[in-house]
Amino acid sequence: MTEREEFYSDIFTCIFEDYGTNSWRQVAAYKWKDLGNKYWGRIVEIGDGDLCNEWHVDKSIITKGINALIKKKVPMNETMRQSMALAYKEKDAGDIDAYDADMILQAGLFGELRYG
């Protein structure tokens, strides 16, 4: 696995193993295999309390989300954006926490930060 692939994989793990940090969604299923860098998951968007949409999440969603945030296509706090851009540049997700990973997920799914 390349450093970039490991970076995306670490963010995926953070999204699916955040243990309820983000109340707008619930994990429906996820699968992660270290060999071959294969992972996918499904989340249910519960929004204001009503089940509304189910989303498939894989590397393409994570890639889309982080690129939208670091390229300023989705507004966010500038200090957080710079920190995320540095993590991306260095291929090190060590400083990306559950809140950051959730922003990456929202940007990838919705093209905006819909839930804070």
TILUM-441591 format. One line per 3 residues: number of its first residue (from 0); their letters; for each residue x, y, z of N, C-alpha, C, O, CB. Coordinates in Angstrom, 3 decimals, decimal comma. Each point is the difference from the previous one (the first is absolute). Glycine has a CB too. Example, Ala and Ser with C-alpha at 12.3 -4.5 7.8 and 13.67 -1.06 7.14 Angstrom:
TILUM-441591
0) as) 13,190:-5,690:7,800:-0,890:1,190:0,000:0,900:1,200:0,000:1,036:-0,019:0,665:-2,928:-1,154:0,581 | 1,542:2,223:-1,966:0,820:1,190:0,060:-0,770:1,090:0,730:0,509:1,108:0,169:0,675:-1,736:-2,314
***
This chain:
TILUM-441591
0) mte) 0,849:-1,174:0,000:-0,849:1,174:0,000:0,900:1,245:0,000:0,938:0,099:0,791:-2,807:-1,350:0,440 | 1,570:2,186:-2,122:0,782:1,231:-0,056:-0,348:0,895:1,196:-0,998:-0,231:0,684:1,091:0,085:-3,215 | 0,727:1,156:2,775:-0,287:0,934:1,094:-1,323:0,719:-0,237:-0,759:0,216:0,945:3,222:0,089:-0,557
3) ree) -2,750:0,069:-1,627:-1,250:0,686:-0,313:-1,192:-0,932:0,255:-1,007:0,424:0,567:2,201:0,999:-2,292 | -1,083:-2,675:1,312:-1,079:-0,967:0,231:-0,221:-0,213:1,494:-1,140:-0,109:0,450:1,681:-1,023:-2,630 | 0,528:1,073:2,939:-0,117:-0,155:1,450:-0,672:1,229:0,620:-0,790:-0,127:0,935:2,854:-1,329:-0,923
6) fys) -1,750:2,632:-0,529:-0,624:1,246:0,451:-1,518:-0,080:-0,162:-0,741:0,278:0,943:2,822:1,012:-1,568 | -2,547:-1,671:-0,571:-1,447:-0,128:-0,246:-0,622:-1,084:0,878:-1,104:0,167:0,520:1,461:0,601:-2,880 | 0,350:-1,862:2,516:-0,488:-1,101:0,829:-0,151:0,418:1,460:-0,964:-0,385:0,662:2,058:-1,225:-2,226
9) dif) -0,145:2,395:2,066:-0,077:0,483:1,383:-1,218:0,909:0,196:-0,663:-0,070:1,035:3,173:-0,084:-0,854 | -2,805:1,001:-1,164:-1,172:0,868:0,092:-1,272:-0,834:-0,034:-0,933:0,262:0,759:2,200:1,608:-1,868 | -1,312:-2,870:0,238:-1,154:-0,902:-0,062:-0,243:-0,641:1,362:-1,132:-0,031:0,482:1,591:-0,420:-2,920
12) tci) 0,594:-0,057:3,054:-0,126:-0,638:1,311:-0,535:0,994:1,028:-0,849:-0,349:0,820:2,744:-1,211:-1,387 | -1,411:2,768:0,526:-0,457:1,037:0,929:-1,492:0,284:-0,196:-0,728:0,190:0,974:3,040:0,821:-0,971 | -2,762:-0,984:-1,243:-1,418:0,240:-0,293:-0,864:-1,114:0,585:-1,030:0,271:0,617:1,664:0,951:-2,725
15) fed) -0,224:-2,454:1,919:-0,856:-1,127:0,375:0,219:-0,511:1,418:-0,792:-0,805:0,489:0,788:0,197:-2,859 | 1,047:1,054:3,032:0,239:-0,448:1,368:0,056:1,168:0,979:0,752:-0,034:0,973:0,483:-1,928:-1,881 | -2,035:2,996:0,645:-0,007:1,175:0,881:-0,910:-0,181:1,210:-0,064:0,877:0,861:0,540:0,531:-2,849
18) ygt) -1,176:-2,528:2,061:-0,820:-0,351:1,156:-1,031:1,057:0,369:-0,156:0,356:1,168:2,068:-1,664:-0,363 | -2,615:1,803:-1,821:-1,136:0,877:0,256:0,323:1,457:0,215:-0,831:0,744:0,522:-0,204:-2,682:0,422 | 2,213:2,365:-1,329:0,376:1,396:0,160:-0,940:0,924:-0,755:-0,269:1,116:0,445:2,632:-1,823:-0,158
21) nsw) -2,857:0,254:-1,410:-0,806:0,840:-0,876:-1,418:-0,555:-0,093:-0,223:-1,073:-0,560:2,279:1,724:-0,749 | -2,999:0,085:1,858:-1,357:-0,529:0,164:-0,867:0,087:-1,244:-1,133:-0,479:0,029:1,322:1,110:2,316 | 0,282:-0,049:-3,422:-0,820:0,112:-1,214:-0,037:-1,297:-0,804:-0,760:-0,115:-0,962:1,320:2,535:0,891
24) rqv) 0,267:-3,403:0,466:0,094:-1,226:-0,794:0,169:-1,223:0,893:0,414:0,081:1,157:0,584:1,235:-3,038 | -1,338:-2,443:1,288:0,236:-1,280:0,653:0,687:-0,915:-1,008:-0,269:0,072:-1,199:-1,756:0,210:2,735 | 2,901:-1,130:-1,048:0,670:-0,964:-0,861:-0,957:-1,154:-0,265:-0,505:-0,626:0,932:2,791:1,272:-0,024
27) aay) -2,532:-0,924:-2,186:-0,844:-1,136:-0,378:0,858:-1,251:-0,192:-0,405:-1,103:0,367:-1,247:2,669:-1,468 | 2,840:-1,382:0,522:0,922:-1,112:-0,222:1,335:0,565:-0,444:0,072:1,093:-0,561:-1,966:-2,661:-0,050 | 2,950:0,809:0,868:1,271:0,349:-0,623:0,916:-1,214:-0,040:-0,105:-0,923:0,807:-0,136:3,293:-0,013
30) kwk) 1,136:-2,329:-1,763:0,942:-1,098:-0,208:1,348:0,610:-0,302:0,107:0,902:-0,831:-1,915:-2,467:-0,021 | 2,823:1,089:1,510:1,349:0,496:-0,211:0,939:-1,182:-0,038:-0,012:-0,840:0,900:-0,512:3,028:0,240 | 1,343:-2,257:-2,186:1,025:-1,038:-0,108:1,339:0,675:-0,202:0,151:0,836:-0,891:-1,796:-2,502:-0,073
33) dlg) 2,606:1,313:1,777:1,328:0,582:-0,110:0,665:-0,403:-1,312:0,705:0,795:-0,622:-0,504:-0,817:3,119 | -0,428:-1,195:-2,900:0,614:-0,476:-1,237:-0,743:0,563:-1,203:-1,217:-0,153:-0,113:1,972:-1,951:1,269 | -0,041:2,739:-2,031:-0,612:0,525:-1,212:-0,700:1,329:0,191:-0,582:0,530:-0,946:0,316:-2,842:0,222
36) nky) 0,309:2,863:1,930:-0,594:1,310:0,257:-1,458:0,063:-0,429:-0,409:0,941:-0,680:2,655:0,073:0,397 | -3,022:-2,002:0,673:-1,409:-0,046:-0,381:-0,862:0,350:1,206:0,087:-0,637:1,050:0,394:-1,111:-2,815 | -1,303:2,759:1,598:-0,911:0,379:1,055:-1,208:0,712:-0,585:0,083:0,660:-1,035:1,826:-0,489:2,647
39) wgr) -3,008:-0,320:-0,937:-1,247:0,674:-0,365:-0,885:0,021:1,229:0,226:-0,748:0,951:-0,059:0,017:-3,386 | -1,151:1,568:2,415:-0,939:0,058:1,110:-1,294:0,637:-0,451:-0,081:0,613:-1,064:1,969:-0,478:2,694 | -2,905:-0,295:-0,790:-1,282:0,657:-0,237:-0,393:0,720:1,280:0,100:-0,545:1,099:-0,812:-1,202:-2,818
42) ive) 0,267:2,969:1,551:-0,519:0,742:1,142:-1,429:0,407:-0,291:-0,398:0,170:-1,152:2,701:0,662:1,754 | -3,057:-0,682:0,455:-1,367:0,498:-0,106:-0,005:1,411:0,560:0,378:0,229:1,149:-1,397:-2,567:-0,949 | 0,590:3,272:-1,021:-0,123:1,396:0,422:-1,307:0,138:0,767:-1,080:-0,213:-0,552:2,434:1,060:-1,445
45) igd) -1,249:-0,491:3,268:-1,205:0,147:0,805:-0,377:1,452:0,206:-1,106:0,296:0,453:1,666:-2,418:0,674 | 0,337:3,023:-1,448:-0,304:1,429:0,036:-0,672:0,446:1,271:0,604:-0,022:1,072:-0,788:-0,065:-3,490 | -1,076:0,496:2,303:-0,734:0,529:1,156:-0,723:-1,083:0,792:-0,834:0,308:0,851:0,557:1,809:-2,100
48) gdl) 0,586:-3,363:0,980:-0,599:-1,091:0,757:-0,786:-0,975:-0,848:-0,301:-1,104:0,456:0,202:2,628:1,439 | -0,235:-1,156:-3,094:-0,705:-0,900:-0,911:1,001:-0,627:-0,962:0,849:0,691:-0,564:-2,964:0,689:0,745 | 2,011:-2,683:-0,361:0,864:-0,645:-0,983:-0,323:0,569:-1,370:-1,165:0,052:-0,395:1,312:-2,171:1,782
51) cne) 0,875:2,546:-2,113:-0,314:0,613:-1,285:0,796:-0,557:-1,166:-0,590:-0,250:-1,051:0,019:2,266:2,301 | 1,848:-2,221:-1,132:0,803:-0,480:-1,124:1,047:-0,986:0,471:0,507:0,096:1,118:-0,886:2,056:-2,313 | 0,697:-3,107:0,326:1,113:-0,904:0,253:1,067:0,297:-1,042:-0,305:0,165:-1,181:-1,212:-1,969:2,175
54) whv) 2,764:1,872:-0,557:1,107:0,384:-0,860:1,081:-1,065:-0,008:0,338:-0,563:1,041:-0,840:2,959:-0,587 | 1,043:-2,669:-1,632:1,152:-0,883:-0,161:1,257:0,857:0,133:0,097:1,056:-0,626:-1,391:-2,671:-0,892 | 2,238:1,177:2,313:1,232:0,751:0,229:1,195:-0,880:-0,353:0,113:-1,137:0,459:-1,218:2,506:1,371
57) dks) 1,987:-0,823:-2,649:1,242:-0,676:-0,338:1,078:1,053:-0,229:-0,195:1,176:0,309:-1,058:-3,136:-1,336 | 2,369:1,540:0,495:1,125:0,918:-0,208:-0,390:1,208:-0,845:0,491:1,102:0,246:1,055:-3,043:-0,064 | -2,416:1,758:-1,170:-0,358:1,117:-0,882:-0,703:1,115:0,771:0,205:1,175:-0,306:-0,400:-2,782:-1,608
60) iit) -0,622:1,269:2,897:-0,681:1,008:0,825:1,018:0,740:0,864:-0,077:1,220:0,147:-2,030:-2,618:-0,119 | 3,050:0,667:0,538:1,020:0,613:0,843:0,882:0,932:-0,842:0,298:1,120:0,416:-0,319:-3,142:1,122 | 0,429:1,563:-2,707:0,823:0,815:-0,892:-0,732:1,272:-0,408:0,563:1,094:0,044:0,564:-3,168:-0,882
63) kgi) -2,376:1,922:0,447:-0,824:1,152:-0,407:-0,137:0,992:1,152:0,117:1,209:-0,200:-1,382:-2,669:-1,423 | 1,020:0,954:2,813:-0,202:0,859:1,165:1,236:0,766:0,406:-0,064:1,210:0,221:-1,637:-2,789:0,524 | 2,825:0,897:-0,642:1,204:0,707:0,445:0,446:1,008:-1,051:0,461:1,089:0,344:0,230:-3,094:1,006
66) nal) -0,820:1,658:-2,624:0,372:0,953:-1,043:-0,896:1,231:0,019:0,485:1,119:-0,171:0,348:-3,014:-1,215 | -2,118:1,705:1,591:-0,929:1,139:0,066:0,356:0,926:1,162:-0,100:1,221:-0,127:-1,711:-2,645:-0,888 | 2,220:0,857:2,133:0,338:0,813:1,169:1,334:0,721:-0,170:0,087:1,204:0,243:-1,379:-2,796:1,173
69) ikk) 2,324:0,873:-1,828:1,304:0,655:-0,068:0,110:0,956:-1,190:0,837:0,903:0,013:0,150:-2,903:1,096 | -1,818:1,814:-2,133:0,008:0,916:-1,158:-1,040:1,114:0,139:-0,274:0,728:-0,954:1,056:-2,625:-0,478 | -1,354:2,017:2,626:-0,939:1,074:0,351:-1,295:-0,020:-0,820:-0,627:1,042:-0,190:2,598:0,312:0,831
72) kvp) -2,370:-2,523:-1,124:-1,289:-0,116:-0,686:-1,137:-0,085:1,001:-1,149:0,311:-0,316:2,270:-1,452:-1,603 | -0,789:0,718:3,120:-0,953:-0,064:1,108:0,577:0,866:1,120:1,101:-0,269:0,481:-1,931:-2,096:-1,118 | 0,101:3,402:1,057:0,512:0,886:1,058:0,194:-0,732:1,325:-0,796:-0,855:0,386:-0,347:2,762:-1,508
75) mne) 2,224:-1,544:1,801:0,282:-0,523:1,332:0,969:0,948:0,688:0,550:0,902:-0,632:-0,939:-3,299:-0,123 | 0,597:2,194:2,039:0,954:0,784:0,771:1,375:-0,085:-0,655:0,479:-1,091:-0,306:-1,794:0,685:2,429 | 1,946:1,554:-2,337:1,275:0,042:-0,731:1,121:-0,737:0,723:0,809:-0,666:-0,646:-1,516:2,840:-0,308
78) tmr) 0,771:-2,070:2,264:1,043:-0,708:0,754:-0,167:-1,512:-0,159:0,978:-0,727:-0,176:-0,858:2,632:1,837 | -1,366:-2,366:-1,598:-0,270:-1,430:-0,175:0,327:-0,442:-1,429:0,539:-1,087:-0,213:-2,342:1,215:1,972 | 1,475:0,720:-2,732:0,295:-0,326:-1,395:1,504:-0,136:-0,212:0,453:-0,929:-0,669:-2,532:2,139:-0,059
81) qsm) 2,850:-0,293:1,294:1,453:-0,055:-0,154:0,583:-1,249:0,655:0,925:-0,611:-0,536:-0,865:3,110:0,480 | -0,599:-2,876:1,209:0,448:-1,208:0,682:-0,312:-1,242:-0,844:0,825:-0,906:-0,114:-1,176:2,037:2,345 | -0,850:-1,160:-2,819:-0,399:-1,118:-0,836:0,857:-0,050:-1,271:0,388:-1,080:-0,447:-2,738:1,235:1,360
84) ala) 2,642:1,011:-1,491:0,834:0,060:-1,203:1,418:-0,505:0,297:0,603:-0,686:-0,825:-1,971:2,636:-0,020 | 1,889:-1,611:2,015:1,321:-0,478:0,390:-0,008:-1,522:0,178:0,919:-0,686:-0,449:-0,452:2,897:1,570 | -1,498:-2,729:-0,472:-0,121:-1,449:0,175:-0,049:-0,691:-1,360:0,637:-1,034:-0,198:-1,849:1,377:2,385
87) yke) 0,453:0,231:-3,126:-0,102:-0,559:-1,352:1,361:0,029:-0,694:0,428:-0,990:-0,593:-2,832:1,741:0,453 | 3,069:0,385:0,222:1,307:0,153:-0,647:1,007:-1,005:0,553:0,768:-0,599:-0,753:-1,248:3,036:0,388 | 0,470:-2,615:1,673:0,953:-0,906:0,644:-0,471:-1,457:0,016:0,723:-0,890:0,449:0,004:2,807:0,950
90) kda) -1,952:-2,150:-1,896:-0,579:-1,357:-0,045:-0,039:-0,617:1,393:0,317:-1,175:0,187:0,531:0,884:-2,536 | -1,246:1,115:3,326:-0,018:-0,434:1,392:-1,323:0,409:0,643:-0,233:1,179:0,268:2,755:-0,988:-0,130 | -3,365:-1,154:0,102:-1,322:0,267:0,584:0,035:0,023:1,524:-1,054:0,018:0,635:0,020:-1,088:-2,627
93) gdi) 2,201:1,070:2,580:0,133:-0,043:1,451:-0,689:1,145:0,727:-0,453:-0,173:1,131:2,577:-0,977:-1,498 | -2,211:2,313:-0,260:-0,651:1,148:0,633:-1,440:0,193:-0,468:-0,639:0,983:0,376:2,871:0,080:-0,186 | -2,746:-1,969:-0,991:-1,399:0,080:-0,428:-0,837:-0,801:0,994:0,101:-1,224:0,084:0,548:1,484:-2,551
96) day) -1,480:0,467:3,218:-0,822:-0,646:1,019:-1,391:-0,316:-0,564:-0,253:0,199:-1,188:1,529:1,018:3,007 | -2,168:-1,710:-0,961:-1,346:-0,394:-0,435:-0,778:1,187:-0,562:-0,759:-0,157:-0,956:0,763:-1,652:2,683 | 0,173:2,975:-1,154:-0,690:1,194:-0,498:0,484:0,357:-1,398:-0,811:0,302:-0,875:0,542:0,530:3,228
99) dad) 1,594:-0,862:-2,577:0,561:0,271:-1,322:-0,485:-1,033:-1,021:-0,401:0,348:-1,111:2,425:0,690:2,194 | -1,982:-2,306:-0,690:-0,437:-1,072:-0,893:-1,474:0,166:-0,362:-0,401:-0,282:-1,129:2,111:-1,258:2,143 | -2,513:1,996:-0,058:-1,413:0,233:-0,282:-0,186:1,135:-1,004:-0,878:-0,069:-0,860:0,312:-0,751:3,155
102) mil) 1,391:1,867:-2,188:-0,074:1,086:-0,984:0,386:-0,509:-1,387:-0,619:0,382:-0,993:1,151:1,302:2,794 | 0,476:-2,535:-1,878:0,412:-0,592:-1,272:-1,157:-0,816:-0,581:-0,293:0,084:-1,193:2,714:-0,161:1,960 | -3,069:-0,705:0,084:-1,147:-0,800:-0,443:-1,128:0,888:-0,525:-0,523:-0,245:-1,087:1,136:-1,518:2,763
105) qag) -0,986:2,778:-0,925:-1,087:0,890:-0,430:0,334:0,705:-1,316:-0,846:0,090:-0,890:0,218:0,246:3,293 | 1,853:0,160:-2,524:0,409:0,675:-1,240:-0,049:-0,972:-1,174:-0,391:0,379:-1,104:1,862:1,186:2,421 | -1,077:-2,812:-1,085:-0,024:-1,007:-1,060:-1,400:-0,421:-0,398:-0,272:-0,220:-1,180:2,441:-0,564:2,008
108) lfg) -3,056:0,673:0,142:-1,380:-0,424:-0,289:-0,879:1,126:-0,505:-0,731:-0,169:-0,976:0,987:-1,549:2,713 | -0,191:2,880:-1,073:-0,964:1,072:-0,231:0,559:1,220:-0,731:-0,758:0,826:-0,508:-0,358:-1,610:2,540 | 2,455:0,894:-2,084:0,594:1,201:-0,582:-0,146:1,207:0,902:0,133:1,138:-0,450:-0,611:-2,053:-1,791
111) elr) 0,206:0,673:3,505:-0,149:1,065:1,001:0,123:-0,634:1,382:-0,056:-1,220:0,150:-1,447:2,611:-1,690 | 1,674:-0,530:2,550:-0,016:-0,461:1,389:-1,415:0,228:0,525:-0,313:1,062:0,537:2,810:-0,536:-0,175 | -3,317:-1,508:-0,521:-1,427:0,097:0,315:-0,275:-0,108:1,486:-0,956:0,595:0,497:0,466:-1,558:-2,712
114) yg) 1,305:0,219:2,926:-0,254:-0,269:1,426:1,127:0,517:0,886:0,638:-0,781:0,705:-1,950:-1,237:-1,360 | 1,557:3,293:0,628:0,987:0,607:0,880:1,422:-0,191:-0,396:0,902:0,480:0,687:-2,491:-0,797:1,035
***
